[in-house]
Amino acid sequence: KTVEGVRLQIADESVSQRILEHIYAKGFIRTFSLEEPSLNDIFIEKVGAAYEQ
């Protein structure tokens, strides 16, 4: 959850349609977008995984 709303990170893009339908059924949606992970997100994912091992 962020100041702007909710941000979900999913591994499988095919899930996005079901997520959108579920959220839409619950109420108002101002925006919904699919975005590629940022370089920072990728870095944290890779370094974090190596650090935890």
N, CA, C and O atoms as CSV, one atom per row, in Angstrom:
chain,resi,resn,atom,element,x,y,z
A,1,LYS,N,N,0.852,-1.180,0.000
A,1,LYS,CA,C,0.000,0.000,0.000
A,1,LYS,C,C,0.890,1.233,0.000
A,1,LYS,O,O,1.854,1.312,0.761
A,2,THR,N,N,0.564,2.189,-0.853
A,2,THR,CA,C,1.325,3.430,-0.944
A,2,THR,C,C,0.391,4.619,-0.722
A,2,THR,O,O,-0.821,4.452,-0.585
A,3,VAL,N,N,0.961,5.802,-0.690
A,3,VAL,CA,C,0.158,7.017,-0.556
A,3,VAL,C,C,-0.803,7.149,-1.736
A,3,VAL,O,O,-1.929,7.620,-1.579
A,4,GLU,N,N,-0.349,6.731,-2.915
A,4,GLU,CA,C,-1.159,6.845,-4.125
A,4,GLU,C,C,-2.226,5.763,-4.227
A,4,GLU,O,O,-3.203,5.935,-4.956
A,5,GLY,N,N,-2.065,4.664,-3.520
A,5,GLY,CA,C,-3.009,3.558,-3.624
A,5,GLY,C,C,-2.335,2.250,-3.273
A,5,GLY,O,O,-1.561,2.174,-2.319
A,6,VAL,N,N,-2.632,1.221,-4.048
A,6,VAL,CA,C,-2.090,-0.111,-3.807
A,6,VAL,C,C,-1.251,-0.522,-5.001
A,6,VAL,O,O,-1.634,-0.296,-6.149
A,7,ARG,N,N,-0.111,-1.124,-4.726
A,7,ARG,CA,C,0.769,-1.612,-5.787
A,7,ARG,C,C,0.954,-3.109,-5.584
A,7,ARG,O,O,1.374,-3.555,-4.516
A,8,LEU,N,N,0.638,-3.874,-6.615
A,8,LEU,CA,C,0.787,-5.323,-6.564
A,8,LEU,C,C,1.913,-5.742,-7.482
A,8,LEU,O,O,2.071,-5.208,-8.580
A,9,GLN,N,N,2.684,-6.690,-7.028
A,9,GLN,CA,C,3.756,-7.230,-7.849
A,9,GLN,C,C,3.432,-8.704,-8.074
A,9,GLN,O,O,3.417,-9.500,-7.135
A,10,ILE,N,N,3.171,-9.052,-9.336
A,10,ILE,CA,C,2.788,-10.423,-9.661
A,10,ILE,C,C,3.809,-11.031,-10.613
A,10,ILE,O,O,4.428,-10.328,-11.412
A,11,ALA,N,N,3.973,-12.327,-10.519
A,11,ALA,CA,C,4.946,-13.020,-11.362
A,11,ALA,C,C,4.352,-13.401,-12.717
A,11,ALA,O,O,5.078,-13.481,-13.709
A,12,ASP,N,N,3.045,-13.636,-12.768
A,12,ASP,CA,C,2.398,-14.101,-13.993
A,12,ASP,C,C,1.390,-13.066,-14.483
A,12,ASP,O,O,0.395,-12.793,-13.812
A,13,GLU,N,N,1.650,-12.498,-15.643
A,13,GLU,CA,C,0.803,-11.439,-16.195
A,13,GLU,C,C,-0.629,-11.902,-16.457
A,13,GLU,O,O,-1.548,-11.084,-16.463
A,14,SER,N,N,-0.828,-13.195,-16.672
A,14,SER,CA,C,-2.175,-13.695,-16.956
A,14,SER,C,C,-3.113,-13.523,-15.760
A,14,SER,O,O,-4.332,-13.558,-15.922
A,15,VAL,N,N,-2.565,-13.342,-14.586
A,15,VAL,CA,C,-3.361,-13.158,-13.376
A,15,VAL,C,C,-3.969,-11.756,-13.328
A,15,VAL,O,O,-4.968,-11.541,-12.641
A,16,SER,N,N,-3.384,-10.811,-14.043
A,16,SER,CA,C,-3.806,-9.408,-13.949
A,16,SER,C,C,-5.278,-9.201,-14.295
A,16,SER,O,O,-5.941,-8.387,-13.652
A,17,GLN,N,N,-5.800,-9.898,-15.271
A,17,GLN,CA,C,-7.209,-9.738,-15.649
A,17,GLN,C,C,-8.123,-10.168,-14.511
A,17,GLN,O,O,-9.113,-9.497,-14.221
A,18,ARG,N,N,-7.798,-11.274,-13.869
A,18,ARG,CA,C,-8.623,-11.738,-12.747
A,18,ARG,C,C,-8.545,-10.779,-11.566
A,18,ARG,O,O,-9.540,-10.551,-10.877
A,19,ILE,N,N,-7.358,-10.216,-11.333
A,19,ILE,CA,C,-7.200,-9.239,-10.256
A,19,ILE,C,C,-8.055,-8.014,-10.545
A,19,ILE,O,O,-8.768,-7.532,-9.665
A,20,LEU,N,N,-7.989,-7.507,-11.771
A,20,LEU,CA,C,-8.782,-6.339,-12.156
A,20,LEU,C,C,-10.274,-6.611,-11.976
A,20,LEU,O,O,-10.990,-5.773,-11.428
A,21,GLU,N,N,-10.746,-7.752,-12.423
A,21,GLU,CA,C,-12.164,-8.089,-12.291
A,21,GLU,C,C,-12.582,-8.150,-10.825
A,21,GLU,O,O,-13.658,-7.669,-10.469
A,22,HIS,N,N,-11.750,-8.729,-9.981
A,22,HIS,CA,C,-12.050,-8.837,-8.552
A,22,HIS,C,C,-12.114,-7.455,-7.903
A,22,HIS,O,O,-13.040,-7.166,-7.146
A,23,ILE,N,N,-11.143,-6.612,-8.195
A,23,ILE,CA,C,-11.111,-5.265,-7.621
A,23,ILE,C,C,-12.297,-4.449,-8.125
A,23,ILE,O,O,-12.931,-3.730,-7.353
A,24,TYR,N,N,-12.595,-4.557,-9.406
A,24,TYR,CA,C,-13.714,-3.808,-9.997
A,24,TYR,C,C,-15.036,-4.175,-9.321
A,24,TYR,O,O,-15.880,-3.310,-9.084
A,25,ALA,N,N,-15.209,-5.453,-9.015
A,25,ALA,CA,C,-16.436,-5.907,-8.359
A,25,ALA,C,C,-16.572,-5.333,-6.950
A,25,ALA,O,O,-17.683,-5.219,-6.433
A,26,LYS,N,N,-15.454,-4.971,-6.328
A,26,LYS,CA,C,-15.464,-4.447,-4.955
A,26,LYS,C,C,-15.698,-2.945,-4.872
A,26,LYS,O,O,-16.087,-2.445,-3.816
A,27,GLY,N,N,-15.471,-2.214,-5.962
A,27,GLY,CA,C,-15.682,-0.774,-5.874
A,27,GLY,C,C,-14.992,0.019,-6.960
A,27,GLY,O,O,-14.688,-0.501,-8.034
A,28,PHE,N,N,-14.749,1.283,-6.670
A,28,PHE,CA,C,-14.222,2.262,-7.619
A,28,PHE,C,C,-12.739,2.053,-7.904
A,28,PHE,O,O,-11.941,1.849,-6.989
A,29,ILE,N,N,-12.379,2.107,-9.192
A,29,ILE,CA,C,-10.974,2.040,-9.613
A,29,ILE,C,C,-10.670,3.320,-10.369
A,29,ILE,O,O,-11.322,3.625,-11.368
A,30,ARG,N,N,-9.693,4.063,-9.904
A,30,ARG,CA,C,-9.300,5.289,-10.608
A,30,ARG,C,C,-8.351,4.947,-11.755
A,30,ARG,O,O,-8.549,5.413,-12.877
A,31,THR,N,N,-7.335,4.150,-11.492
A,31,THR,CA,C,-6.398,3.721,-12.541
A,31,THR,C,C,-5.982,2.281,-12.288
A,31,THR,O,O,-6.017,1.786,-11.162
A,32,PHE,N,N,-5.593,1.636,-13.359
A,32,PHE,CA,C,-5.065,0.275,-13.292
A,32,PHE,C,C,-4.058,0.173,-14.415
A,32,PHE,O,O,-4.397,0.422,-15.572
A,33,SER,N,N,-2.822,-0.190,-14.096
A,33,SER,CA,C,-1.815,-0.286,-15.155
A,33,SER,C,C,-0.876,-1.444,-14.884
A,33,SER,O,O,-0.631,-1.831,-13.741
A,34,LEU,N,N,-0.362,-1.979,-15.974
A,34,LEU,CA,C,0.665,-3.012,-15.900
A,34,LEU,C,C,1.988,-2.354,-16.248
A,34,LEU,O,O,2.102,-1.683,-17.273
A,35,GLU,N,N,2.976,-2.542,-15.406
A,35,GLU,CA,C,4.275,-1.911,-15.620
A,35,GLU,C,C,5.385,-2.935,-15.456
A,35,GLU,O,O,5.286,-3.865,-14.656
A,36,GLU,N,N,6.433,-2.745,-16.224
A,36,GLU,CA,C,7.625,-3.570,-16.070
A,36,GLU,C,C,8.328,-3.156,-14.777
A,36,GLU,O,O,8.241,-1.995,-14.376
A,37,PRO,N,N,9.018,-4.083,-14.122
A,37,PRO,CA,C,9.743,-3.708,-12.903
A,37,PRO,C,C,10.857,-2.712,-13.218
A,37,PRO,O,O,11.477,-2.772,-14.280
A,38,SER,N,N,11.102,-1.803,-12.288
A,38,SER,CA,C,12.180,-0.830,-12.472
A,38,SER,C,C,13.523,-1.517,-12.226
A,38,SER,O,O,13.572,-2.613,-11.667
A,39,LEU,N,N,14.595,-0.877,-12.640
A,39,LEU,CA,C,15.929,-1.420,-12.364
A,39,LEU,C,C,16.145,-1.550,-10.862
A,39,LEU,O,O,16.776,-2.503,-10.403
A,40,ASN,N,N,15.630,-0.607,-10.105
A,40,ASN,CA,C,15.747,-0.665,-8.652
A,40,ASN,C,C,15.013,-1.887,-8.095
A,40,ASN,O,O,15.536,-2.570,-7.214
A,41,ASP,N,N,13.814,-2.168,-8.597
A,41,ASP,CA,C,13.060,-3.342,-8.159
A,41,ASP,C,C,13.830,-4.627,-8.456
A,41,ASP,O,O,13.896,-5.524,-7.615
A,42,ILE,N,N,14.410,-4.713,-9.646
A,42,ILE,CA,C,15.178,-5.896,-10.044
A,42,ILE,C,C,16.410,-6.044,-9.161
A,42,ILE,O,O,16.725,-7.147,-8.714
A,43,PHE,N,N,17.104,-4.949,-8.909
A,43,PHE,CA,C,18.298,-4.970,-8.066
A,43,PHE,C,C,17.957,-5.474,-6.668
A,43,PHE,O,O,18.640,-6.351,-6.138
A,44,ILE,N,N,16.913,-4.926,-6.076
A,44,ILE,CA,C,16.524,-5.340,-4.725
A,44,ILE,C,C,16.122,-6.805,-4.707
A,44,ILE,O,O,16.445,-7.528,-3.764
A,45,GLU,N,N,15.420,-7.248,-5.740
A,45,GLU,CA,C,15.018,-8.653,-5.824
A,45,GLU,C,C,16.239,-9.569,-5.874
A,45,GLU,O,O,16.283,-10.579,-5.171
A,46,LYS,N,N,17.228,-9.226,-6.698
A,46,LYS,CA,C,18.416,-10.064,-6.857
A,46,LYS,C,C,19.340,-9.995,-5.647
A,46,LYS,O,O,19.794,-11.029,-5.158
A,47,VAL,N,N,19.620,-8.804,-5.164
A,47,VAL,CA,C,20.528,-8.641,-4.030
A,47,VAL,C,C,19.876,-9.169,-2.757
A,47,VAL,O,O,20.529,-9.816,-1.939
A,48,GLY,N,N,18.599,-8.892,-2.597
A,48,GLY,CA,C,17.887,-9.380,-1.419
A,48,GLY,C,C,17.885,-10.894,-1.360
A,48,GLY,O,O,18.065,-11.476,-0.290
A,49,ALA,N,N,17.682,-11.540,-2.505
A,49,ALA,CA,C,17.678,-13.001,-2.554
A,49,ALA,C,C,19.052,-13.558,-2.208
A,49,ALA,O,O,19.148,-14.541,-1.474
A,50,ALA,N,N,20.110,-12.950,-2.719
A,50,ALA,CA,C,21.474,-13.408,-2.430
A,50,ALA,C,C,21.824,-13.165,-0.970
A,50,ALA,O,O,22.512,-13.981,-0.356
A,51,TYR,N,N,21.364,-12.061,-0.409
A,51,TYR,CA,C,21.672,-11.702,0.975
A,51,TYR,C,C,21.022,-12.668,1.956
A,51,TYR,O,O,21.608,-12.988,2.990
A,52,GLU,N,N,19.813,-13.137,1.639
A,52,GLU,CA,C,19.078,-14.024,2.531
A,52,GLU,C,C,19.609,-15.446,2.518
A,52,GLU,O,O,19.297,-16.215,3.427
A,53,GLN,N,N,20.399,-15.826,1.524
A,53,GLN,CA,C,20.888,-17.211,1.417
A,53,GLN,C,C,22.039,-17.479,2.325
A,53,GLN,O,O,22.559,-18.594,2.350
